[in-house]
Amino acid sequence: MAAVQEGLPATFAPTLALSRYQEGRLRRFHRTLDSYVAPKG
């Protein structure tokens, strides 16, 4: 990960783009986390 962070200033993109699979996993993780943390009501 350190190599990725060192290379970020060399790119023109303002954000780090992950693969579609990784993005999907992150979205699912956040939905699952929200379901545990959000109040039931």
Biopython code that builds the backbone (N, CA, C, O; Angstrom):
import numpy as np
from Bio.PDB.StructureBuilder import StructureBuilder

atoms = [
    (1, "MET", "N", (0.823, -1.192, 0.000)),
    (1, "MET", "CA", (0.000, 0.000, 0.000)),
    (1, "MET", "C", (0.864, 1.252, 0.000)),
    (1, "MET", "O", (0.465, 2.278, -0.551)),
    (2, "ALA", "N", (2.010, 1.185, 0.593)),
    (2, "ALA", "CA", (2.892, 2.354, 0.624)),
    (2, "ALA", "C", (3.310, 2.760, -0.785)),
    (2, "ALA", "O", (3.424, 3.949, -1.081)),
    (3, "ALA", "N", (3.538, 1.770, -1.658)),
    (3, "ALA", "CA", (3.915, 2.088, -3.039)),
    (3, "ALA", "C", (2.776, 2.792, -3.764)),
    (3, "ALA", "O", (3.014, 3.696, -4.565)),
    (4, "VAL", "N", (1.551, 2.387, -3.490)),
    (4, "VAL", "CA", (0.388, 3.030, -4.106)),
    (4, "VAL", "C", (0.296, 4.474, -3.638)),
    (4, "VAL", "O", (0.061, 5.375, -4.442)),
    (5, "GLN", "N", (0.480, 4.695, -2.353)),
    (5, "GLN", "CA", (0.387, 6.044, -1.807)),
    (5, "GLN", "C", (1.515, 6.932, -2.339)),
    (5, "GLN", "O", (1.304, 8.126, -2.550)),
    (6, "GLU", "N", (2.686, 6.382, -2.555)),
    (6, "GLU", "CA", (3.788, 7.164, -3.113)),
    (6, "GLU", "C", (3.501, 7.552, -4.559)),
    (6, "GLU", "O", (3.903, 8.627, -5.004)),
    (7, "GLY", "N", (2.809, 6.685, -5.294)),
    (7, "GLY", "CA", (2.529, 6.949, -6.696)),
    (7, "GLY", "C", (1.336, 7.849, -6.933)),
    (7, "GLY", "O", (1.170, 8.349, -8.045)),
    (8, "LEU", "N", (0.501, 8.074, -5.938)),
    (8, "LEU", "CA", (-0.701, 8.883, -6.120)),
    (8, "LEU", "C", (-0.415, 10.302, -6.608)),
    (8, "LEU", "O", (-1.146, 10.777, -7.477)),
    (9, "PRO", "N", (0.594, 11.005, -6.109)),
    (9, "PRO", "CA", (0.844, 12.356, -6.617)),
    (9, "PRO", "C", (1.193, 12.390, -8.107)),
    (9, "PRO", "O", (1.056, 13.435, -8.743)),
    (10, "ALA", "N", (1.635, 11.278, -8.667)),
    (10, "ALA", "CA", (2.010, 11.235, -10.073)),
    (10, "ALA", "C", (0.799, 11.090, -10.997)),
    (10, "ALA", "O", (0.920, 11.291, -12.206)),
    (11, "THR", "N", (-0.354, 10.748, -10.448)),
    (11, "THR", "CA", (-1.548, 10.558, -11.276)),
    (11, "THR", "C", (-2.304, 11.867, -11.435)),
    (11, "THR", "O", (-2.120, 12.809, -10.663)),
    (12, "PHE", "N", (-3.149, 11.907, -12.442)),
    (12, "PHE", "CA", (-3.962, 13.091, -12.684)),
    (12, "PHE", "C", (-5.324, 12.994, -11.992)),
    (12, "PHE", "O", (-6.021, 13.998, -11.845)),
    (13, "ALA", "N", (-5.696, 11.797, -11.573)),
    (13, "ALA", "CA", (-7.002, 11.585, -10.947)),
    (13, "ALA", "C", (-6.986, 12.087, -9.502)),
    (13, "ALA", "O", (-6.027, 11.828, -8.775)),
    (14, "PRO", "N", (-8.030, 12.799, -9.076)),
    (14, "PRO", "CA", (-8.082, 13.289, -7.702)),
    (14, "PRO", "C", (-8.435, 12.200, -6.681)),
    (14, "PRO", "O", (-8.269, 12.406, -5.479)),
    (15, "THR", "N", (-8.923, 11.042, -7.152)),
    (15, "THR", "CA", (-9.302, 9.964, -6.246)),
    (15, "THR", "C", (-8.649, 8.662, -6.678)),
    (15, "THR", "O", (-8.130, 8.556, -7.789)),
    (16, "LEU", "N", (-8.678, 7.682, -5.804)),
    (16, "LEU", "CA", (-8.156, 6.353, -6.098)),
    (16, "LEU", "C", (-9.311, 5.493, -6.581)),
    (16, "LEU", "O", (-10.284, 5.305, -5.850)),
    (17, "ALA", "N", (-9.225, 4.973, -7.781)),
    (17, "ALA", "CA", (-10.285, 4.139, -8.342)),
    (17, "ALA", "C", (-9.961, 2.670, -8.085)),
    (17, "ALA", "O", (-8.898, 2.183, -8.469)),
    (18, "LEU", "N", (-10.872, 1.984, -7.443)),
    (18, "LEU", "CA", (-10.720, 0.562, -7.206)),
    (18, "LEU", "C", (-11.440, -0.204, -8.309)),
    (18, "LEU", "O", (-12.144, 0.396, -9.121)),
    (19, "SER", "N", (-11.274, -1.495, -8.345)),
    (19, "SER", "CA", (-11.970, -2.293, -9.349)),
    (19, "SER", "C", (-13.463, -2.346, -9.022)),
    (19, "SER", "O", (-13.876, -2.069, -7.896)),
    (20, "ARG", "N", (-14.251, -2.702, -10.011)),
    (20, "ARG", "CA", (-15.701, -2.795, -9.820)),
    (20, "ARG", "C", (-16.032, -3.786, -8.696)),
    (20, "ARG", "O", (-16.936, -3.545, -7.895)),
    (21, "TYR", "N", (-15.296, -4.899, -8.645)),
    (21, "TYR", "CA", (-15.516, -5.900, -7.606)),
    (21, "TYR", "C", (-15.242, -5.322, -6.219)),
    (21, "TYR", "O", (-16.039, -5.504, -5.298)),
    (22, "GLN", "N", (-14.117, -4.626, -6.072)),
    (22, "GLN", "CA", (-13.773, -4.044, -4.780)),
    (22, "GLN", "C", (-14.781, -2.976, -4.372)),
    (22, "GLN", "O", (-15.161, -2.890, -3.204)),
    (23, "GLU", "N", (-15.216, -2.159, -5.334)),
    (23, "GLU", "CA", (-16.207, -1.131, -5.035)),
    (23, "GLU", "C", (-17.498, -1.773, -4.541)),
    (23, "GLU", "O", (-18.115, -1.288, -3.592)),
    (24, "GLY", "N", (-17.902, -2.856, -5.178)),
    (24, "GLY", "CA", (-19.116, -3.560, -4.768)),
    (24, "GLY", "C", (-18.993, -4.133, -3.369)),
    (24, "GLY", "O", (-19.937, -4.069, -2.582)),
    (25, "ARG", "N", (-17.843, -4.688, -3.061)),
    (25, "ARG", "CA", (-17.624, -5.233, -1.715)),
    (25, "ARG", "C", (-17.690, -4.135, -0.661)),
    (25, "ARG", "O", (-18.240, -4.337, 0.422)),
    (26, "LEU", "N", (-17.123, -2.964, -0.982)),
    (26, "LEU", "CA", (-17.165, -1.847, -0.039)),
    (26, "LEU", "C", (-18.590, -1.367, 0.182)),
    (26, "LEU", "O", (-18.981, -1.079, 1.313)),
    (27, "ARG", "N", (-19.375, -1.277, -0.901)),
    (27, "ARG", "CA", (-20.776, -0.860, -0.756)),
    (27, "ARG", "C", (-21.545, -1.835, 0.127)),
    (27, "ARG", "O", (-22.309, -1.421, 0.999)),
    (28, "ARG", "N", (-21.343, -3.136, -0.102)),
    (28, "ARG", "CA", (-22.039, -4.150, 0.703)),
    (28, "ARG", "C", (-21.604, -4.059, 2.167)),
    (28, "ARG", "O", (-22.434, -4.159, 3.071)),
    (29, "PHE", "N", (-20.308, -3.870, 2.397)),
    (29, "PHE", "CA", (-19.810, -3.742, 3.758)),
    (29, "PHE", "C", (-20.485, -2.570, 4.471)),
    (29, "PHE", "O", (-20.899, -2.698, 5.623)),
    (30, "HIS", "N", (-20.594, -1.437, 3.792)),
    (30, "HIS", "CA", (-21.202, -0.262, 4.411)),
    (30, "HIS", "C", (-22.697, -0.467, 4.659)),
    (30, "HIS", "O", (-23.223, -0.028, 5.681)),
    (31, "ARG", "N", (-23.378, -1.130, 3.731)),
    (31, "ARG", "CA", (-24.803, -1.432, 3.966)),
    (31, "ARG", "C", (-24.970, -2.345, 5.173)),
    (31, "ARG", "O", (-25.852, -2.133, 6.005)),
    (32, "THR", "N", (-24.111, -3.368, 5.264)),
    (32, "THR", "CA", (-24.185, -4.296, 6.388)),
    (32, "THR", "C", (-23.866, -3.589, 7.696)),
    (32, "THR", "O", (-24.560, -3.778, 8.695)),
    (33, "LEU", "N", (-22.825, -2.780, 7.689)),
    (33, "LEU", "CA", (-22.454, -2.034, 8.879)),
    (33, "LEU", "C", (-23.586, -1.097, 9.306)),
    (33, "LEU", "O", (-23.911, -1.007, 10.490)),
    (34, "ASP", "N", (-24.177, -0.407, 8.346)),
    (34, "ASP", "CA", (-25.294, 0.488, 8.652)),
    (34, "ASP", "C", (-26.464, -0.273, 9.259)),
    (34, "ASP", "O", (-27.147, 0.243, 10.144)),
    (35, "SER", "N", (-26.702, -1.498, 8.790)),
    (35, "SER", "CA", (-27.830, -2.258, 9.322)),
    (35, "SER", "C", (-27.597, -2.644, 10.789)),
    (35, "SER", "O", (-28.554, -2.777, 11.553)),
    (36, "TYR", "N", (-26.347, -2.821, 11.180)),
    (36, "TYR", "CA", (-26.034, -3.132, 12.578)),
    (36, "TYR", "C", (-26.058, -1.882, 13.461)),
    (36, "TYR", "O", (-26.444, -1.950, 14.628)),
    (37, "VAL", "N", (-25.650, -0.755, 12.910)),
    (37, "VAL", "CA", (-25.481, 0.468, 13.702)),
    (37, "VAL", "C", (-26.760, 1.285, 13.742)),
    (37, "VAL", "O", (-27.076, 1.888, 14.767)),
    (38, "ALA", "N", (-27.501, 1.314, 12.643)),
    (38, "ALA", "CA", (-28.702, 2.147, 12.553)),
    (38, "ALA", "C", (-29.758, 1.672, 13.532)),
    (38, "ALA", "O", (-29.944, 0.470, 13.718)),
    (39, "PRO", "N", (-30.440, 2.601, 14.148)),
    (39, "PRO", "CA", (-31.514, 2.204, 15.073)),
    (39, "PRO", "C", (-32.672, 1.567, 14.333)),
    (39, "PRO", "O", (-33.045, 1.999, 13.242)),
    (40, "LYS", "N", (-33.225, 0.555, 14.926)),
    (40, "LYS", "CA", (-34.401, -0.113, 14.343)),
    (40, "LYS", "C", (-35.638, 0.686, 14.755)),
    (40, "LYS", "O", (-35.813, 1.032, 15.923)),
    (41, "GLY", "N", (-36.473, 0.962, 13.787)),
    (41, "GLY", "CA", (-37.623, 1.753, 14.179)),
    (41, "GLY", "C", (-38.756, 1.760, 13.293)),
    (41, "GLY", "O", (-39.759, 2.414, 13.577)),
]
sb = StructureBuilder()
sb.init_structure("model")
sb.init_model(0)
sb.init_chain("A")
sb.init_seg("    ")
for serial, (resi, resn, name, xyz) in enumerate(atoms, 1):
    if name == "N":
        sb.init_residue(resn, " ", resi, " ")
    sb.init_atom(name, np.array(xyz, "f"), 0.0, 1.0, " ", f" {name:<3s}", serial, name[0])
structure = sb.get_structure()
